[in-house]
């Protein structure tokens, strides 16, 4: 927000210079981003009147003007401006003067006619962007007076970078309140007189209880003359506040908004059809905005309407159909209160950002509507004539914002600020900030003023004391902390260790947004409903993620578009699962079962789970003269997951068939620990490659992080002094039989002498019946007390083969 220092000092004038004033504002939490002079940088420019205009003898577009610059003799100026005319009061840069761009004026000869200066446009003077003609001043402007002095350009424009919670400081008065408390000076309150009601014309208003409006005030001002120009002092103050002058009625509303913080709007009464209706937009309703853009209104948007339909978006922008212009004679001033929580996000959804929406999204004073209305009425009647009608003030009392009332404890204030502030000083500061304050035995009973939407909890009030007392006065204190050291169990694995293991295997950690695109999320996990955001940053970030795979795919696509084909990525973070049916089975991910130690159920609607997700694609090994050229595949990705479980494994890890559509039908598996599903691994489904714009198919895995955080306690084991015996068997089994099921059966059937089971060959092809496969197992047998004899080894192997035959229909291959 930009403010004029001179304007601010009319409200509060602390005995400090501009630099110190800016420093005070920054220390008050109202960070000053820039201070620049209001003077654009010209010199020897005066108010002048054109006394005579003659055509140029040798140029059709030029004219010779005789100009009164306050001296005894008229000055001859050659000018090409289309609006140069006899009697016009404008700005003249004398010979020897300079313009903001550094141009120094000299005597010139244009097409044979001498010119002693330059008549200037507002753009050439740096006063506005308007450059179609020379600037036009009121007829009573003081001819010969320095433009610098007449426009009071000895001023500074202070640009304040406000935080979103300080909507009350989006006005001169709001900033003056903080400075008043900081300097212990009273505010010079603007005297606002009630306009005399001289007109019986009123405008009917209807407010729907379901919309965002809880207070709607307005009045008709009849018989105005908007052909009159906005006075220069008002145009200048608007310019210094970053607002462009439009016409007298609109300028008055903007002026009041900048000074008091209450947005207003003006409607042309003759263009309003029937009663003004404040309601929700209807389906497919359309509106042409003041900027000429036509929008389709969303059904949740509060609009201002009449019998013809919508004529404005409440709190954001008016419609073109009822806009005021120079021909307007009767207008209706609107001064309303729209609830911040129902306006927030609406401007962005229409691609708009206006001064009004900026204030309504942060909250405006619930008691300031009629005050602003009276102020604007008085200004307009003074400048444009007219007669004021009675004020219509409609309020929905039960929906009006309720001020926060609570207790601020002296002990809490001392603990947070690190020092004790005198009780009388705290009371004074509260009262100067407009906070209703009553001292109590333990502290203060406080009620926030209506315009302070940021005061919600005790700490907010304490922060105000810190701001006003001065952050620079708070002592530097060190935290008193006695560390509590706890033994770390051997069974505990830290997330950092998991990350380090992946980094050692060539993975790089990435961090992606928890907000994701709804279309991509439904493409990857159509079986899980994503939680939509009420106020998304953009359409690409509209829902909360139910899987971390999408973020890694985005990173992969970004790198592939830059010719990086090989990558190994991982991310840890939360995924979010709505639980609309109170933990019903339908709302639980069938691939990753909830219920691990770090899962959190925020409420009955949401569960968040801490996940680990990985992605590999491209070469298995870095390019080198003695390395292979193999690419990553399902088994290399599985090896990465197995390396994690080698350290963090509280039970038997199994890889079982999986039905997740996101993954390749022939290369996917569910990962279970002790029979509980904790994640999945597999190649991305080829059907998604083109839809996701990927040049290759990655292999991905996603695990519940909690499943990796518990390890087995290391245990010593004796080594046998006796030799091992190995027997290899080749089995013919159905194609659907898994390696894990064979290993489980072997271990259950084997005697204690079986030490290890290896699968060293899988074959499908010639001499193998279709629907069957050959799997070769290596059995390692060993005893700790003696050397095994051939007979007992053969007996054990025979028992294993028989068990495999019974359980899986396995047959020995010759």
Secondary structure, 3 states (H helix, E strand, C coil): CEEEHHHHHHHCCCCCCHHHHHHHHHHCCCEEEEEEECCCCCEEEEEEEEEEEEEECCEEEEEEEEEECCCCCCEEEEECCCCCCCCCEEEEEEEEEECCCCCECCCEEECCEEECCEEECHHHHCCCCCCCCCCCECCCCCCCCEHHHHCCCCCEEEEEECCCCCHHHCCHHHHHHHHHHHHCCCCCCCCCCCCCECCCCCCCEEECCCCCEEEEEEEEEECCCCCCCCCHHHHHHHHHCCCCCCCHHHHHHHHHHHHHCCCCEEEEHHHCCCCEEEEECCCCCEEEECCCCEEECCCCCEEEEECCEEEEECCCEEEHHHCCCCCCCCEEEEEEEECHHHHCCHHHHCCCCCHHHHHHHHCCCCCCHHHHHHHHHHHHHHHHCCEECCCEEEECHHHCCCCCEEEEEHHHHHHHHCCCCCHHHHHHHHHHCCCEEEECCCEEEEECCCCCCCCCCHHHHHHHHHHHHCHHHCCCCCCCCCCCCCCCCCCECCHHHHHHHHHHCCCEECCCCCEECHHHHHHHCCCCCCCECCCCCCHHHCEECCCCHHHHHHHHHHHHCCCCCCEEEEEEEEEEEECCCCCCHHHCCCCECCCCCCCEEEECCEEEEEEEEEEEECECCCCCCCCCCCECCHHHHHHHHHHHHHHCCCCCEEEECCCCCCEEEEEEEEEEECCEEEEEEEEECHHHCCCCCCCCCCEEEEEEHHHHCECCCCCCCCCCCCCCEEEEEEEEEECCCCHHHHHHHHHHHCCCCEEEEEEEEEECCCCCCCCEEEEEEEEEECCCCCCCCHHHHHHHHHHHHHHHHHHHCCEECC
